[in-house]
Amino acid sequence: MKKIGVCACYNTKNYGSMLQTLATGKILQNLGYDYEFIRYSRKPTLGLILRSIDRIPEKVRTKIRTINKKKKLSNYPEVAQGIEHRNKCFDSFMNQTFTSMSPCYDTITELRKAASNYAVVLVGSDQLWRPEGYSTGFYNLMFVPENVPKIAYATSFGVSQIPESKKKIAKQFLSRIDYIGVRELRASEMIKELIGREVPTVVDPTLLFSGKEWNDIIIPKNIINEKYIFCYLLGSNPQHRVWVNELKKRTGCKIVTIPFLDEFVEADISFGDYQIFNAGPAEFVNLIRKAEFVCTDSFHGSVFSILNHKKFVTFNRFSDESKNSRNSRIESILKQTGLQSRRMTKEDQKIDEVIMEKIDYEQVEDKLVVMRETSLNYLKNALHSIS
């Protein structure tokens, strides 16, 4: 049988992206399918440049953020060195873990030819349908010929509304995909609004495995040999740091951080008792496993806290009113597991009261079992129908 081609975000220096890619490969392997992750270099051809003109403002903003980050880091060479070391940890994990890889395709033309050789092309998971990325034609599977079946598993829009200027292409690519399962409740609603199609909400690939099963995927290991609060923050909100320091005073636990990921937050130079740089995805999982408490503004930080039955709180990285808000994925998983009370959004909240509130993880696991079974059935049926 032909292989399954998988479009996934396997090479981003992001813990959640790599772990969900790992889980996607594992579940396909467990189901008995041969697969490979499709590599696409996005060589800047004239066609790609013309298709991507509308991305110029976002690319300029990204470039400015990168320049500003490098400029700030130049004042802290030890931090820059730490980040370089962490990036090598990501590369090492990627090279050791993702061995089922396609040749590297440079252009959409090469991708189209290659796609004809797959039994099916699957996209997922993560925020792969963010509107600014539609023009590349990759994660929305526009490069896949009509006669090759297409599946989306737990793919996310990353936003709660599609801009008017992007709705036409969104309708076009969604209508071409044979089986669609999305990660957020809001995403299911958006697809119904766009193309009138009912699609299931399925769990992130990392949730297809229980905490116990993850022990077999990533071997448990101690990194910090004392009680600690694992603080995993991607945003820059000062109030979140204040809350974590309050928790430290209340509990006596040390603060462990993995700083300077998405942003350079100058306050984080002196925040925390342990700043961990030699941490790839395996170390990230183990830091959550062994923590007394977890404080995070991250979706996957919340997911692995739940899988490991942690006392945790989740902060809002984005304002709910922000057009760039990506809070819907966190809202979904906390609502689905009955853990809405773990969110901290108001400055007058007491972190120790929220985090110490008992979680009935038996009930949470009951919900996860049902969600996991439903999601697996969706994936099995989709694959079986076209294989």
One Martini backbone bead per residue (centre of mass of N, CA, C, O) as a GRO file, in nm:
protein
  387
    1MET     BB    1   0.099   0.035   0.018
    2LYS     BB    2   0.073   0.346   0.028
    3LYS     BB    3   0.155   0.628   0.162
    4ILE     BB    4   0.134   0.868   0.407
    5GLY     BB    5   0.099   1.210   0.390
    6VAL     BB    6   0.243   1.459   0.616
    7CYS     BB    7   0.130   1.774   0.740
    8ALA     BB    8   0.370   1.916   0.958
    9CYS     BB    9   0.518   2.083   1.249
   10TYR     BB   10   0.846   1.960   1.293
   11ASN     BB   11   1.065   2.239   1.267
   12THR     BB   12   0.984   2.389   1.524
   13LYS     BB   13   1.071   2.589   1.808
   14ASN     BB   14   0.832   2.390   1.953
   15TYR     BB   15   0.690   2.187   2.173
   16GLY     BB   16   0.402   2.134   2.069
   17SER     BB   17   0.468   2.073   1.773
   18MET     BB   18   0.655   1.826   1.821
   19LEU     BB   19   0.457   1.655   1.996
   20GLN     BB   20   0.224   1.635   1.790
   21THR     BB   21   0.394   1.500   1.572
   22LEU     BB   22   0.472   1.254   1.730
   23ALA     BB   23   0.177   1.158   1.784
   24THR     BB   24   0.092   1.125   1.491
   25GLY     BB   25   0.295   0.905   1.416
   26LYS     BB   26   0.219   0.700   1.641
   27ILE     BB   27  -0.078   0.653   1.560
   28LEU     BB   28  -0.024   0.550   1.274
   29GLN     BB   29   0.152   0.317   1.362
   30ASN     BB   30  -0.060   0.176   1.550
   31LEU     BB   31  -0.263   0.146   1.290
   32GLY     BB   32  -0.060   0.037   1.044
   33TYR     BB   33   0.083   0.283   0.902
   34ASP     BB   34   0.244   0.428   0.639
   35TYR     BB   35   0.468   0.711   0.669
   36GLU     BB   36   0.533   1.071   0.594
   37PHE     BB   37   0.693   1.362   0.615
   38ILE     BB   38   0.655   1.661   0.454
   39ARG     BB   39   0.894   1.838   0.268
   40TYR     BB   40   0.909   2.210   0.259
   41SER     BB   41   1.102   2.497   0.161
   42ARG     BB   42   0.997   2.748   0.006
   43LYS     BB   43   1.097   2.848  -0.250
   44PRO     BB   44   1.147   3.175  -0.394
   45THR     BB   45   0.938   3.201  -0.617
   46LEU     BB   46   0.742   3.384  -0.813
   47GLY     BB   47   0.477   3.245  -0.740
   48LEU     BB   48   0.503   3.268  -0.432
   49ILE     BB   49   0.536   3.574  -0.419
   50LEU     BB   50   0.263   3.646  -0.550
   51ARG     BB   51   0.086   3.483  -0.342
   52SER     BB   52   0.240   3.654  -0.085
   53ILE     BB   53   0.175   3.961  -0.078
   54ASP     BB   54  -0.032   3.964   0.172
   55ARG     BB   55   0.222   3.887   0.379
   56ILE     BB   56   0.409   4.131   0.412
   57PRO     BB   57   0.318   4.267   0.678
   58GLU     BB   58   0.380   4.017   0.857
   59LYS     BB   59   0.679   3.985   0.775
   60VAL     BB   60   0.766   4.261   0.878
   61ARG     BB   61   0.687   4.218   1.172
   62THR     BB   62   0.865   3.971   1.215
   63LYS     BB   63   1.133   4.106   1.144
   64ILE     BB   64   1.122   4.321   1.364
   65ARG     BB   65   1.111   4.127   1.604
   66THR     BB   66   1.380   3.988   1.543
   67ILE     BB   67   1.561   4.237   1.557
   68ASN     BB   68   1.483   4.324   1.844
   69LYS     BB   69   1.571   4.063   1.983
   70LYS     BB   70   1.871   4.073   1.896
   71LYS     BB   71   1.932   4.346   2.020
   72LYS     BB   72   1.872   4.264   2.314
   73LEU     BB   73   2.064   4.012   2.324
   74SER     BB   74   2.336   4.170   2.294
   75ASN     BB   75   2.323   4.239   2.617
   76TYR     BB   76   2.293   3.896   2.651
   77PRO     BB   77   2.506   3.655   2.577
   78GLU     BB   78   2.413   3.421   2.770
   79VAL     BB   79   2.130   3.399   2.648
   80ALA     BB   80   2.204   3.350   2.353
   81GLN     BB   81   2.356   3.089   2.419
   82GLY     BB   82   2.117   2.938   2.542
   83ILE     BB   83   1.935   2.942   2.289
   84GLU     BB   84   2.131   2.792   2.106
   85HIS     BB   85   2.127   2.534   2.276
   86ARG     BB   86   1.823   2.479   2.257
   87ASN     BB   87   1.811   2.453   1.948
   88LYS     BB   88   1.985   2.195   1.952
   89CYS     BB   89   1.779   2.027   2.107
   90PHE     BB   90   1.565   2.034   1.888
   91ASP     BB   91   1.734   1.914   1.659
   92SER     BB   92   1.796   1.647   1.798
   93PHE     BB   93   1.505   1.552   1.830
   94MET     BB   94   1.427   1.562   1.533
   95ASN     BB   95   1.651   1.367   1.419
   96GLN     BB   96   1.570   1.120   1.614
   97THR     BB   97   1.244   1.112   1.563
   98PHE     BB   98   1.224   1.212   1.249
   99THR     BB   99   1.258   0.950   1.006
  100SER     BB  100   0.987   0.987   0.836
  101MET     BB  101   1.092   1.120   0.535
  102SER     BB  102   1.089   1.314   0.281
  103PRO     BB  103   1.178   1.467   0.043
  104CYS     BB  104   1.278   1.780  -0.062
  105TYR     BB  105   1.055   2.034  -0.150
  106ASP     BB  106   1.056   2.352  -0.321
  107THR     BB  107   0.779   2.326  -0.481
  108ILE     BB  108   0.460   2.297  -0.584
  109THR     BB  109   0.519   2.121  -0.828
  110GLU     BB  110   0.665   1.899  -0.668
  111LEU     BB  111   0.433   1.837  -0.477
  112ARG     BB  112   0.222   1.744  -0.681
  113LYS     BB  113   0.378   1.501  -0.783
  114ALA     BB  114   0.414   1.360  -0.505
  115ALA     BB  115   0.108   1.336  -0.417
  116SER     BB  116   0.033   1.104  -0.628
  117ASN     BB  117   0.194   0.877  -0.435
  118TYR     BB  118  -0.033   0.891  -0.235
  119ALA     BB  119  -0.301   0.768  -0.063
  120VAL     BB  120  -0.274   1.013   0.144
  121VAL     BB  121  -0.340   1.340   0.284
  122LEU     BB  122  -0.232   1.476   0.597
  123VAL     BB  123  -0.345   1.724   0.832
  124GLY     BB  124  -0.160   1.784   1.130
  125SER     BB  125  -0.166   1.987   1.366
  126ASP     BB  126  -0.247   2.284   1.471
  127GLN     BB  127  -0.197   2.626   1.342
  128LEU     BB  128  -0.240   2.572   1.000
  129TRP     BB  129  -0.508   2.785   0.944
  130ARG     BB  130  -0.388   3.048   0.924
  131PRO     BB  131  -0.467   3.302   0.712
  132GLU     BB  132  -0.164   3.398   0.631
  133GLY     BB  133  -0.100   3.088   0.498
  134TYR     BB  134  -0.271   3.023   0.234
  135SER     BB  135  -0.076   3.096  -0.014
  136THR     BB  136   0.116   2.838  -0.010
  137GLY     BB  137  -0.065   2.554  -0.024
  138PHE     BB  138  -0.005   2.342   0.209
  139TYR     BB  139  -0.190   2.311   0.478
  140ASN     BB  140  -0.453   2.328   0.272
  141LEU     BB  141  -0.398   2.120   0.022
  142MET     BB  142  -0.372   2.264  -0.273
  143PHE     BB  143  -0.146   2.056  -0.396
  144VAL     BB  144  -0.358   1.840  -0.405
  145PRO     BB  145  -0.504   1.639  -0.591
  146GLU     BB  146  -0.827   1.546  -0.644
  147ASN     BB  147  -0.762   1.215  -0.642
  148VAL     BB  148  -0.650   1.275  -0.355
  149PRO     BB  149  -0.694   1.215  -0.051
  150LYS     BB  150  -0.824   1.413   0.237
  151ILE     BB  151  -0.702   1.499   0.572
  152ALA     BB  152  -0.813   1.632   0.887
  153TYR     BB  153  -0.631   1.660   1.207
  154ALA     BB  154  -0.670   1.887   1.448
  155THR     BB  155  -0.710   2.147   1.312
  156SER     BB  156  -0.624   2.504   1.317
  157PHE     BB  157  -0.688   2.854   1.292
  158GLY     BB  158  -0.604   3.048   1.553
  159VAL     BB  159  -0.893   3.171   1.522
  160SER     BB  160  -1.239   3.309   1.548
  161GLN     BB  161  -1.187   3.463   1.266
  162ILE     BB  162  -1.237   3.524   0.928
  163PRO     BB  163  -1.141   3.717   0.704
  164GLU     BB  164  -1.293   3.837   0.433
  165SER     BB  165  -1.034   3.808   0.239
  166LYS     BB  166  -1.028   3.470   0.322
  167LYS     BB  167  -1.300   3.314   0.265
  168LYS     BB  168  -1.274   3.201  -0.020
  169ILE     BB  169  -1.026   3.012   0.028
  170ALA     BB  170  -1.146   2.860   0.264
  171LYS     BB  171  -1.381   2.733   0.110
  172GLN     BB  172  -1.209   2.592  -0.102
  173PHE     BB  173  -1.029   2.402   0.079
  174LEU     BB  174  -1.252   2.271   0.252
  175SER     BB  175  -1.413   2.139   0.006
  176ARG     BB  176  -1.159   1.935  -0.067
  177ILE     BB  177  -1.194   1.789   0.202
  178ASP     BB  178  -1.304   1.484   0.301
  179TYR     BB  179  -1.182   1.499   0.605
  180ILE     BB  180  -1.293   1.674   0.908
  181GLY     BB  181  -1.094   1.757   1.199
  182VAL     BB  182  -1.106   1.961   1.483
  183ARG     BB  183  -0.985   2.115   1.785
  184GLU     BB  184  -1.217   2.329   1.800
  185LEU     BB  185  -1.525   2.437   1.859
  186ARG     BB  186  -1.507   2.694   1.686
  187ALA     BB  187  -1.413   2.557   1.423
  188SER     BB  188  -1.673   2.405   1.368
  189GLU     BB  189  -1.845   2.661   1.340
  190MET     BB  190  -1.688   2.794   1.105
  191ILE     BB  191  -1.744   2.572   0.894
  192LYS     BB  192  -2.046   2.599   0.899
  193GLU     BB  193  -2.044   2.899   0.808
  194LEU     BB  194  -1.880   2.857   0.537
  195ILE     BB  195  -2.002   2.540   0.421
  196GLY     BB  196  -2.230   2.378   0.589
  197ARG     BB  197  -2.049   2.181   0.772
  198GLU     BB  198  -2.028   1.901   0.969
  199VAL     BB  199  -1.777   1.883   1.225
  200PRO     BB  200  -1.556   1.749   1.426
  201THR     BB  201  -1.425   1.743   1.751
  202VAL     BB  202  -1.087   1.690   1.824
  203VAL     BB  203  -0.805   1.587   1.957
  204ASP     BB  204  -0.511   1.631   2.026
  205PRO     BB  205  -0.261   1.411   1.971
  206THR     BB  206  -0.152   1.413   2.270
  207LEU     BB  207  -0.450   1.298   2.373
  208LEU     BB  208  -0.434   0.998   2.255
  209PHE     BB  209  -0.261   0.983   2.514
  210SER     BB  210  -0.177   0.893   2.805
  211GLY     BB  211   0.027   0.945   3.061
  212LYS     BB  212   0.129   0.653   3.064
  213GLU     BB  213   0.198   0.635   2.758
  214TRP     BB  214   0.410   0.867   2.770
  215ASN     BB  215   0.621   0.700   2.933
  216ASP     BB  216   0.694   0.533   2.665
  217ILE     BB  217   0.775   0.775   2.480
  218ILE     BB  218   0.879   0.936   2.746
  219ILE     BB  219   1.115   0.913   2.967
  220PRO     BB  220   1.143   0.942   3.286
  221LYS     BB  221   1.297   1.243   3.447
  222ASN     BB  222   1.510   1.407   3.646
  223ILE     BB  223   1.604   1.764   3.685
  224ILE     BB  224   1.482   1.853   3.966
  225ASN     BB  225   1.582   1.810   4.326
  226GLU     BB  226   1.306   1.975   4.395
  227LYS     BB  227   1.064   2.172   4.475
  228TYR     BB  228   0.838   2.298   4.209
  229ILE     BB  229   0.761   2.556   3.982
  230PHE     BB  230   0.627   2.545   3.664
  231CYS     BB  231   0.710   2.811   3.432
  232TYR     BB  232   0.517   2.857   3.123
  233LEU     BB  233   0.590   3.142   2.925
  234LEU     BB  234   0.509   3.328   2.620
  235GLY     BB  235   0.440   3.582   2.744
  236SER     BB  236   0.449   3.939   2.902
  237ASN     BB  237   0.281   3.940   3.152
  238PRO     BB  238   0.340   4.067   3.467
  239GLN     BB  239   0.112   3.935   3.640
  240HIS     BB  240   0.208   3.642   3.610
  241ARG     BB  241   0.469   3.679   3.776
  242VAL     BB  242   0.335   3.771   4.034
  243TRP     BB  243   0.174   3.514   4.090
  244VAL     BB  244   0.414   3.319   4.106
  245ASN     BB  245   0.556   3.461   4.344
  246GLU     BB  246   0.323   3.415   4.538
  247LEU     BB  247   0.337   3.106   4.532
  248LYS     BB  248   0.617   3.083   4.646
  249LYS     BB  249   0.554   3.213   4.922
  250ARG     BB  250   0.326   3.002   5.003
  251THR     BB  251   0.516   2.722   4.941
  252GLY     BB  252   0.850   2.730   4.889
  253CYS     BB  253   0.889   2.703   4.599
  254LYS     BB  254   1.052   2.685   4.326
  255ILE     BB  255   1.141   2.842   4.014
  256VAL     BB  256   1.079   2.714   3.683
  257THR     BB  257   1.220   2.795   3.360
  258ILE     BB  258   1.150   2.869   2.998
  259PRO     BB  259   1.295   3.116   2.837
  260PHE     BB  260   1.278   3.290   2.549
  261LEU     BB  261   1.086   3.216   2.304
  262ASP     BB  262   0.883   3.419   2.156
  263GLU     BB  263   1.009   3.623   2.365
  264PHE     BB  264   1.171   3.913   2.493
  265VAL     BB  265   1.182   3.928   2.849
  266GLU     BB  266   1.349   4.119   3.063
  267ALA     BB  267   1.229   4.019   3.339
  268ASP     BB  268   1.345   3.714   3.294
  269ILE     BB  269   1.637   3.746   3.392
  270SER     BB  270   1.516   3.744   3.718
  271PHE     BB  271   1.321   3.504   3.673
  272GLY     BB  272   1.365   3.275   3.883
  273ASP     BB  273   1.575   3.000   3.993
  274TYR     BB  274   1.540   2.833   3.716
  275GLN     BB  275   1.705   2.836   3.397
  276ILE     BB  276   1.614   2.650   3.113
  277PHE     BB  277   1.799   2.544   2.810
  278ASN     BB  278   1.847   2.222   2.817
  279ALA     BB  279   1.550   2.192   2.636
  280GLY     BB  280   1.357   1.971   2.510
  281PRO     BB  281   1.067   1.801   2.479
  282ALA     BB  282   1.138   1.592   2.701
  283GLU     BB  283   1.202   1.801   2.927
  284PHE     BB  284   0.932   1.939   2.927
  285VAL     BB  285   0.766   1.697   3.022
  286ASN     BB  286   0.938   1.643   3.286
  287LEU     BB  287   0.885   1.917   3.424
  288ILE     BB  288   0.585   1.858   3.461
  289ARG     BB  289   0.579   1.582   3.603
  290LYS     BB  290   0.767   1.695   3.867
  291ALA     BB  291   0.576   1.904   3.952
  292GLU     BB  292   0.378   2.066   4.185
  293PHE     BB  293   0.344   2.311   3.980
  294VAL     BB  294   0.153   2.484   3.713
  295CYS     BB  295   0.237   2.773   3.506
  296THR     BB  296   0.040   2.894   3.222
  297ASP     BB  297  -0.014   3.012   2.855
  298SER     BB  298  -0.036   2.716   2.739
  299PHE     BB  299  -0.171   2.458   2.579
  300HIS     BB  300   0.047   2.228   2.626
  301GLY     BB  301   0.086   2.293   2.920
  302SER     BB  302  -0.205   2.207   2.990
  303VAL     BB  303  -0.215   1.922   2.875
  304PHE     BB  304   0.029   1.799   3.048
  305SER     BB  305  -0.106   1.862   3.316
  306ILE     BB  306  -0.349   1.680   3.278
  307LEU     BB  307  -0.203   1.408   3.212
  308ASN     BB  308  -0.035   1.454   3.510
  309HIS     BB  309  -0.214   1.561   3.743
  310LYS     BB  310  -0.198   1.867   3.799
  311LYS     BB  311  -0.140   2.159   3.960
  312PHE     BB  312  -0.307   2.426   3.782
  313VAL     BB  313  -0.262   2.719   3.569
  314THR     BB  314  -0.425   2.943   3.327
  315PHE     BB  315  -0.335   3.193   3.126
  316ASN     BB  316  -0.379   3.479   2.938
  317ARG     BB  317  -0.208   3.573   2.661
  318PHE     BB  318  -0.473   3.692   2.549
  319SER     BB  319  -0.702   3.893   2.461
  320ASP     BB  320  -1.030   3.841   2.384
  321GLU     BB  321  -1.037   4.111   2.193
  322SER     BB  322  -0.825   4.013   2.020
  323LYS     BB  323  -0.758   3.938   1.685
  324ASN     BB  324  -0.502   3.740   1.788
  325SER     BB  325  -0.646   3.542   1.941
  326ARG     BB  326  -0.575   3.195   2.103
  327ASN     BB  327  -0.791   3.097   2.332
  328SER     BB  328  -0.982   2.869   2.217
  329ARG     BB  329  -0.809   2.614   2.277
  330ILE     BB  330  -0.822   2.644   2.586
  331GLU     BB  331  -1.122   2.662   2.624
  332SER     BB  332  -1.188   2.384   2.508
  333ILE     BB  333  -1.025   2.190   2.697
  334LEU     BB  334  -1.148   2.296   2.964
  335LYS     BB  335  -1.442   2.239   2.891
  336GLN     BB  336  -1.418   1.931   2.816
  337THR     BB  337  -1.284   1.875   3.126
  338GLY     BB  338  -1.401   2.075   3.351
  339LEU     BB  339  -1.150   2.329   3.382
  340GLN     BB  340  -1.229   2.643   3.394
  341SER     BB  341  -1.109   2.717   3.688
  342ARG     BB  342  -0.795   2.734   3.585
  343ARG     BB  343  -0.846   3.013   3.504
  344MET     BB  344  -0.666   3.333   3.485
  345THR     BB  345  -0.806   3.686   3.449
  346LYS     BB  346  -0.796   3.826   3.736
  347GLU     BB  347  -0.619   4.032   3.950
  348ASP     BB  348  -0.795   3.948   4.224
  349GLN     BB  349  -0.683   3.682   4.219
  350LYS     BB  350  -0.586   3.383   4.393
  351ILE     BB  351  -0.358   3.151   4.322
  352ASP     BB  352  -0.377   2.952   4.564
  353GLU     BB  353  -0.685   2.903   4.540
  354VAL     BB  354  -0.687   2.789   4.252
  355ILE     BB  355  -0.453   2.565   4.265
  356MET     BB  356  -0.578   2.414   4.533
  357GLU     BB  357  -0.806   2.319   4.389
  358LYS     BB  358  -0.963   2.042   4.353
  359ILE     BB  359  -0.912   1.767   4.130
  360ASP     BB  360  -1.112   1.542   3.945
  361TYR     BB  361  -0.941   1.308   3.762
  362GLU     BB  362  -1.154   1.093   3.711
  363GLN     BB  363  -1.345   1.271   3.548
  364VAL     BB  364  -1.142   1.363   3.340
  365GLU     BB  365  -1.074   1.078   3.232
  366ASP     BB  366  -1.356   1.009   3.137
  367LYS     BB  367  -1.361   1.230   2.922
  368LEU     BB  368  -1.101   1.148   2.768
  369VAL     BB  369  -1.191   0.869   2.678
  370VAL     BB  370  -1.420   0.967   2.496
  371MET     BB  371  -1.257   1.164   2.320
  372ARG     BB  372  -1.051   0.957   2.221
  373GLU     BB  373  -1.246   0.756   2.089
  374THR     BB  374  -1.380   0.953   1.891
  375SER     BB  375  -1.118   1.040   1.748
  376LEU     BB  376  -1.021   0.759   1.657
  377ASN     BB  377  -1.270   0.688   1.491
  378TYR     BB  378  -1.240   0.910   1.289
  379LEU     BB  379  -0.960   0.827   1.182
  380LYS     BB  380  -1.020   0.535   1.106
  381ASN     BB  381  -1.255   0.593   0.908
  382ALA     BB  382  -1.102   0.774   0.716
  383LEU     BB  383  -0.877   0.571   0.640
  384HIS     BB  384  -1.059   0.328   0.559
  385SER     BB  385  -1.226   0.473   0.326
  386ILE     BB  386  -0.931   0.532   0.151
  387SER     BB  387  -0.763   0.238   0.162
   0.00000   0.00000   0.00000
